[in-house]
Amino acid sequence: MVGLIGISHQTALLEIREQMVISKDEVPGLYEHLNRACDINGIMVLSTCNRSEMYFEIDSCKVNDKDAFMEEMSNACVAYFNQPESIKAYFYTHTDIDCARHLFRVNTGLDSLLLGEYQIVSQLKEAFAVVDNTAMVGPELTRMVHKAFEAGKLVRTKTALNKGAISVSSAAVDLMSKKLNGFPNIKALTVGAGETGTIVALNLSKKGCVHNWIANRTMGKAEQLADRVQGVAFPFDTFTDQLAAVDMVTFTTGSSRVLLNKEMLEEVMERRQYKPITVLDLCSPRNVDPQIANMENVTLYDLDHLEEVVKANFEKRKGKLAEAESIIEEVLTEFDDWLNIRRMRSAFSAITDTFKGVHSLEAKNYKKVKDDTDASKKINEYGDHLSAKLTRMLIKQMKTVTNEGRDSEKVRILEEFFNFNS
């Protein structure tokens, strides 16, 4: 069985979502915790600025009641993140085909804050790379992720959903352009030179920002990005000094702690003689203390302030939804067929072993009664043929009776009938 427990922009505000953020370095620890608590076989964590989703795999035979098991998993996640039980009200859970459908929609940008956004593709690849070729991922989860990539590629090549699509980062720059009446005279500082910071800086440059400053922990990366935007690079630990001179600052780091608090900005504002400043926080967890929104001449935006751009983007792309959904369902059917046939393998094996066992026992009994080597050989060969034929007949009928493995209860009964679990 594959499943997921998640929280996203669709179910919770940023102040709730950021409590469930997990870094790639923490994934092994989460896997060990969930493995001890729920005996799962695999995990993949997709943690972005707008969602945290724990995808997992467990042997179907270990789960008698899916609802009860998902409640157990939810409780284990709450315990790991040391959160109150009330946070479960913001969770969503899916299993098997519904889990796959959700992942396919996520990777194609249909479930994103910005319909059709493309940054999620690289984020999913990074999430899977953490567990790929390790003991933390199983065959069903692996197959589901690969089919998600396939669905995403088909949607991007066969529809116009992603044509001219924007990411959360570029959408934020668009919003700032409207709020600040363009960037020609704006001095902008971007803190962080990773994927998000790069998108921000490039879009600022594209929209006419000629005073494009970059601060990053690794000075080399800051300099490389600054060269691309004809900007200036600064050491990370000097970013508060640069705040005294800029009109706008965007935080894009992967830090799990607040980098700019109210006390720090109060000191900066005094130095800049209280000249207005716009602060944009694109991080989850947030890098900026939300209390600074109450300061005079300070305007703070975070991920929850992008509603204006989100609505415009949806109106532009909603006509492509039906075509994208249709493609997803086609790939989903292929995955569902594979999943159901795979889950009948244990029953197939039980049938095969049963007939082989009967054949082997009867062949031995015949040999005890008649010491005829040639006859024994022929009977043995015919027994192999007969057991193989009967096995094929039963497996064919089993596929029909269980609706290609979709009726899990009938599959379970057949396994028990052939003493698979005895």
N, C-alpha and C positions, 0 to 999 in steps of 0.2 A: 504494500500500500504506500502511496505517496500522499503527502499532505502539506499544509502550510498554516502557520499562525502569523498574522501580520497586523500592522497598524500603519495608516497612511494619512495623507492630506484629506482623503475622503471621509475619514472617521474621527480625526482628532486634530486639534490645533497644534501649532508648533511646540508650545510649552508642554504638551503631553507627549508628542512624538519623540522629542529629544531625550526623554527618559529611557527610550528603548533602542537608542543608537548603539551599534556595536562595531568595533574596528576589526579588520581582517586578522590582526594578531590575537584577538580574543575568541575567534571561531573555534579553535581546538578545545578551549576551556568550556565553551558552551556545549560542544558536542559531547565531551566527557560527562558533563552535568546531565544532559538529556538522555544519554545512553544509560547512565546509572539509574535515573528516575523512571525512564519509560522504555528502555531496551531498544532504542532505535538503531538502525543499521547505517544511516547516512544523513548528511546535513549539507545545506548550502544557505548562506545568509546574504540577502540582498539588502544592504543598508545604504540609503541615499539621503539627500536633503529632504525628501518628501515621503519616504517610506522605510520601514524596517520589517523585513519578511524572513521568517525562518522556514525554509523548505526542508522536509525530512522524508526518510524512507524507513519502513519497518515491514517485517515479514507479515503477510496478511493473516497467517495462521495464529499469530500472537494477539490479534485484535478480534474479540468476539462482539464488542459493542463499540461502533465508531464514535458515537456521541460521547460515551463515557471516556474513551481513550483521548479524544480531543480535549475534553475537560481536564484530564490528567496532564496532558501536554501543556495546556494553558497555565495550569497551576505551577508546573515546573519552570516555565518561562518567567512567570511573575516572581518566583523565588530567586531565580538566577539574577534578575535585574533589581532585586530587592525593592520591589514596588508594592503598593497596597493592592488588595484584591480588587478594588474598585476600577483599576486600570483595565480590567478585562472587558469592561463595557465598551471599550474602544477597539477591541480586537475583532478581526474577522478570521474565519477558519474555512478551509476547503480540503476535500480529499479526492484522490484519484482523478476522474475526468474533469471535475470542477476545479481542482487544483491546477491541472495542466492548462485548462482554458484561461484561468486567471494569469498564469505565467506568460502564455502566448500573447494575451492582450497587453500585459505590461511591456513585453519586449517589442511589440509593434507600436507602442506609444498610445494605445487606445485607453489605457488606464492612467495615463500620466496627467499631471497638473495641466500641462500644455499638450493638447491633442496632437499626436504625431511627432512629438519631440524625439530627437535622435540620440541624446547623450546617454539614455538608459541602456542602449546596446553595449557600449563599452563598459558600463557599470556592471551589467550582467556577466560579461566576459571576465571581468576582474573578480567578481564574486565566485564564479565557477572555477577559475584558475587556482583559487586558494585551496580547494578541496580535490580538484582533478588529480587523478593518479595517486590518491592517498587512500587510507583505510576509512576516511570520513565520508566517502560517497559510494553508493551502490549502483547496480545496473539500471534500475528503474528511474532513479533520479537523473542519472547521466543521460539516459535516452530522452527523458522529458526535456531536459535543457537543450539538447541538440535539436530536438523537434521545434523548440521555441525559436532557436536561431533560424531554422528553416522557414518557419512561419513568418518571421520578421523579414527575411530576405525576399520572400514571395510578395509580401504586402508592399515592400518598398519598390520592387521592380514592376509590379503589375498594377499598382494604383498610384494616384497622385497625392495620397494622404501625407506623405513625408516631403513632398516637393516644397522647397522653400521653408521647411519646418524650422522652428526655433527651439532652443533649449531654454531651461529656466534662467540660465546665466545671461543669454542674449536678450531674453524677454525683460529681465531686470534692467538691462542697459536701455532698452527701448522705453521703459517706464521712466527712467531717470532723464532721458532726453526730452520727454514731454514735460516733466516737472521742472526741469532747469532751462527749458527753451533752447535746447541744443548744447553742444560742448565746445564750440570754437574758443571761448574765453574761459573755459573751466579748467582748473588744475585738479587732476584726479589721481588719487593714490589707490593702487590695488595691493592688498596685503595677502600674499600667497601666489605662487606661480605654478600651481598644478593645473589640471585640466580645466577646472572652473575658472581659476584666475586668468588662464590663458584666453579662454573664450571672452571673458569680460574685457580684458585689455585690448584684444583684437577688435572687438565690436566698438569699443570707445574710439579707437583709432579710425575705424571705418566710418564712424559717424562724425568725424571731424575734430576729435580731441587731440590737440598738439602738445599738451602738457600732461603726458602719460607717465606716471611714476610707478615703479614696482618695488615692493619690499618682500623679501623671502629669506627663510632660514639658510638655504643654500644659495650663496651669493652668485655662483655660476649660473644657476637657473634664472635668477632675477636678471642677470646681465643678458642672457640669451633672449629672454622675452622682451626686455627693454630694447634690444637691437631690432627685433621684429616690428616694434611699434614706434621706433625712433624716439624712445623715451629715456628715462634715467633710472638706474637701479640703486637701491639702498639696502644696507644690512637690515635684517628683520628687527633687531633690538633698537633700531633708531626710528621706527615708524611713528612713535608718539612725537618725535621732534618734527617730522614732516607734516603732522596734522596742523601745526601752527601756520602752514602756508597754503594748504589745499582747500578747495571748495567742496570736494566730495571724496569719501573714502569707502572702498568696498572690501569687506572681509570675506575671503574664500578659502581659508585654511582648513586643515583636517583636525585642528586642535579640539580637544574635548573640554577645554576650560575657557572661561571668559578672558579675553585679551584686552578689552577696553571697558573699564568700569566707570562709574559716575565720578569718582574722585579724580581719576586720571584725566577725564575729559574736562572737568571743571578747571583744572590747572592749565590745560591746553587753551580753553576758551579765554582765560585771563590773558594768556600770552598773545592770543590773536585779537585781543580787544573786543571780544564777543561778536566778531564777524560771523554771520550765519554759516553753518556747515551741514551738509547732507551725509548721513551715515547709512550705508546699505550692508546688511548682514545676510549673506547667502549660506550660512552654515547651520548645521544641525549635528550636535548641540550648538546653540548660538555662541558666537565669539564676543558679542556685545551685550552688556548689561541692559536689559529692557528699561531700566529706570532712567536712562539718559533721555528717553522720549519726553520726559517732563521738564527737561532743561530749556531755558530760554535760548532761542536762535539755533536750536539743534533739531533737525528733522530725521527721524529714524524710520527705516523701512526694513522689514524682514520678509521671509518667504510667504507669510500669510497676507502680505499687502499686494500680491500680484493679481488680484481678482480682475482688475480692469483689463489687463493684457490677456488673461485667461479667457474671458468672455469673447473678446475680439477674435482670438485665435480659433475658438470653437466654431463661431459663426462662419469663419473662412473655410473650415475643413469638414464640417458636419455632413456635407453631401457625399463624402467618400467613405463614410462609416460602414454602410451596408456591404459594399464590395470587400472591404477589409475583413469584416466579420465573417463573410462567406468563405474567404480563403482560410481563415483561422479554423473554421469548422471542418474544412476538408482535411487539413493537417491533423486536427484533433481526432478525426475518425481513424486515421492511419495509426496514431499513437494508441488509441483505445483498442483497436484490433490487436496490435502487438502486445499490449498489456494483458489482455484477456487470454490470449493464447499462451503467453508466458506463465500465467497463473494456473493453467491447466496442466503444466508440465509435471507437477508432482502426481496428479491423478494419472496422467499418461504413463509415468514411470511405475506407478503402483500396478496398473493393468499389465504392463510388460513383465514386471517382476513376478506377478501372480502366475501368469501363463508359463513363464520360463521355469518357475519353481515346480509347477505341476508336471511339466514335461520332464524335467530332470529327475523327479522322484519316480515317475512311472517307468522311465527308461532304466533306472537302476533296478527296480523291481522285476522288470522283464529279464534283465541280465542274470538275476539271481535264479530265475526259474529255468531259463534256457541259455546254455553256454554256447551261443552261436554268434561269433564275432561279426560275420557279414550281415546277418539279420539285425543284430543290434545296431550296426552302423546305419543300415537303411532306415530302421525305425527312428533312430536319432535324427537323421536328416529330415525325415517326413515330419517328425515332431516339431523340429525347428520351423519348417514351412507352415505347419498347421497353427502353431502358437502365434507366428508373425501375422498370419492371415486373420485369425480371430482378434488379435490386438488391433489391427487396422480397422476391422469392422466395428469394434467397440468404440474406438477413438472417434471414428466418423459419426457414430450415433450419439456419442457423448457431446460432440460439438453442436449437434442439432438440438439435443435435449436441453443443454445449458445455454443456448443462444450464443454460441462461440465463446463460452466462458463468462458471459455477462451475469448469469444467474449464479452468484457466488454460493448461495445456500445449496443448490443442486450439486455444484462442484464439490463442496464440503462433504455432502452425503455420499457421493461416489468414492471419494478418498477413504471415508470410513468403511464403506462396503468392501473395498479391497484391502482393508486392514493397513492402510498406509501409515496411520499414526499409532498402530498397536505395537 
